[in-house]
Amino acid sequence: MSKRSSKSVAEKLEIVLLYLERERSISTLTRHSGVDHQTIKDWVRKYKGSDIEGLKESRIWKKY
């Protein structure tokens, strides 16, 4: 089960943009932000698919 992110939407956006604008690698962002590399990849995927809305936390827990 996943947990809610401790990062705000603004912090997620900053990390994603640093990666997409080729200013930082995922490994560098992982070291400096304390966020797992897979989480950053997920944020990038969500940002590419839904822009900033993809970085917002869902208000409900989904049951599968």
Phi and psi in degrees as GROMACS dihedral restraints (atoms count N, CA, C in turn):
[ dihedral_restraints ]
;  ai    aj    ak    al  type     phi  dphi    fc
    3     4     5     6     1   -85.0    20    10
    4     5     6     7     1   160.4    20    10
    6     7     8     9     1  -114.4    20    10
    7     8     9    10     1   163.5    20    10
    9    10    11    12     1   -68.4    20    10
   10    11    12    13     1   146.8    20    10
   12    13    14    15     1   -75.5    20    10
   13    14    15    16     1   142.4    20    10
   15    16    17    18     1   -84.3    20    10
   16    17    18    19     1    -6.0    20    10
   18    19    20    21     1   -91.0    20    10
   19    20    21    22     1   140.3    20    10
   21    22    23    24     1   -76.3    20    10
   22    23    24    25     1   168.3    20    10
   24    25    26    27     1   -60.5    20    10
   25    26    27    28     1   -39.2    20    10
   27    28    29    30     1   -63.6    20    10
   28    29    30    31     1   -40.8    20    10
   30    31    32    33     1   -67.6    20    10
   31    32    33    34     1   -41.7    20    10
   33    34    35    36     1   -60.9    20    10
   34    35    36    37     1   -45.3    20    10
   36    37    38    39     1   -61.3    20    10
   37    38    39    40     1   -42.2    20    10
   39    40    41    42     1   -60.5    20    10
   40    41    42    43     1   -45.1    20    10
   42    43    44    45     1   -63.9    20    10
   43    44    45    46     1   -45.3    20    10
   45    46    47    48     1   -62.1    20    10
   46    47    48    49     1   -45.0    20    10
   48    49    50    51     1   -67.4    20    10
   49    50    51    52     1   -37.2    20    10
   51    52    53    54     1   -59.6    20    10
   52    53    54    55     1   -38.8    20    10
   54    55    56    57     1   -71.3    20    10
   55    56    57    58     1   -49.2    20    10
   57    58    59    60     1   -66.7    20    10
   58    59    60    61     1   -30.6    20    10
   60    61    62    63     1   -86.7    20    10
   61    62    63    64     1     9.8    20    10
   63    64    65    66     1    61.9    20    10
   64    65    66    67     1    25.1    20    10
   66    67    68    69     1   -84.4    20    10
   67    68    69    70     1   -26.8    20    10
   69    70    71    72     1  -141.1    20    10
   70    71    72    73     1   148.9    20    10
   72    73    74    75     1   -87.0    20    10
   73    74    75    76     1   163.7    20    10
   75    76    77    78     1   -62.6    20    10
   76    77    78    79     1   -38.4    20    10
   78    79    80    81     1   -64.9    20    10
   79    80    81    82     1   -38.3    20    10
   81    82    83    84     1   -67.3    20    10
   82    83    84    85     1   -43.9    20    10
   84    85    86    87     1   -63.4    20    10
   85    86    87    88     1   -36.6    20    10
   87    88    89    90     1   -62.3    20    10
   88    89    90    91     1   -46.0    20    10
   90    91    92    93     1   -63.5    20    10
   91    92    93    94     1   -43.7    20    10
   93    94    95    96     1   -80.2    20    10
   94    95    96    97     1   -29.0    20    10
   96    97    98    99     1   -98.9    20    10
   97    98    99   100     1   -19.8    20    10
   99   100   101   102     1    76.5    20    10
  100   101   102   103     1    16.7    20    10
  102   103   104   105     1  -103.3    20    10
  103   104   105   106     1   137.6    20    10
  105   106   107   108     1   -60.0    20    10
  106   107   108   109     1   147.0    20    10
  108   109   110   111     1   -61.4    20    10
  109   110   111   112     1   -36.6    20    10
  111   112   113   114     1   -67.2    20    10
  112   113   114   115     1   -34.8    20    10
  114   115   116   117     1   -63.7    20    10
  115   116   117   118     1   -42.6    20    10
  117   118   119   120     1   -64.2    20    10
  118   119   120   121     1   -41.7    20    10
  120   121   122   123     1   -60.9    20    10
  121   122   123   124     1   -40.0    20    10
  123   124   125   126     1   -63.3    20    10
  124   125   126   127     1   -43.4    20    10
  126   127   128   129     1   -62.2    20    10
  127   128   129   130     1   -41.1    20    10
  129   130   131   132     1   -62.6    20    10
  130   131   132   133     1   -45.1    20    10
  132   133   134   135     1   -60.8    20    10
  133   134   135   136     1   -45.7    20    10
  135   136   137   138     1   -65.2    20    10
  136   137   138   139     1   -39.0    20    10
  138   139   140   141     1   -65.1    20    10
  139   140   141   142     1   -43.2    20    10
  141   142   143   144     1   -64.6    20    10
  142   143   144   145     1   -33.9    20    10
  144   145   146   147     1   -81.2    20    10
  145   146   147   148     1   -36.5    20    10
  147   148   149   150     1  -135.2    20    10
  148   149   150   151     1    15.6    20    10
  150   151   152   153     1    57.6    20    10
  151   152   153   154     1  -146.7    20    10
  153   154   155   156     1   -64.8    20    10
  154   155   156   157     1   -26.7    20    10
  156   157   158   159     1   -61.5    20    10
  157   158   159   160     1   -30.9    20    10
  159   160   161   162     1   -68.3    20    10
  160   161   162   163     1   -19.0    20    10
  162   163   164   165     1   -90.1    20    10
  163   164   165   166     1    -9.9    20    10
  165   166   167   168     1   -77.8    20    10
  166   167   168   169     1   144.9    20    10
  168   169   170   171     1   -71.4    20    10
  169   170   171   172     1   141.3    20    10
  171   172   173   174     1   -70.3    20    10
  172   173   174   175     1   143.1    20    10
  174   175   176   177     1   -82.2    20    10
  175   176   177   178     1   -11.3    20    10
  177   178   179   180     1  -124.3    20    10
  178   179   180   181     1   153.0    20    10
  180   181   182   183     1   -88.4    20    10
  181   182   183   184     1   130.3    20    10
  183   184   185   186     1   -88.1    20    10
  184   185   186   187     1   137.2    20    10
  186   187   188   189     1  -106.0    20    10
  187   188   189   190     1   132.5    20    10
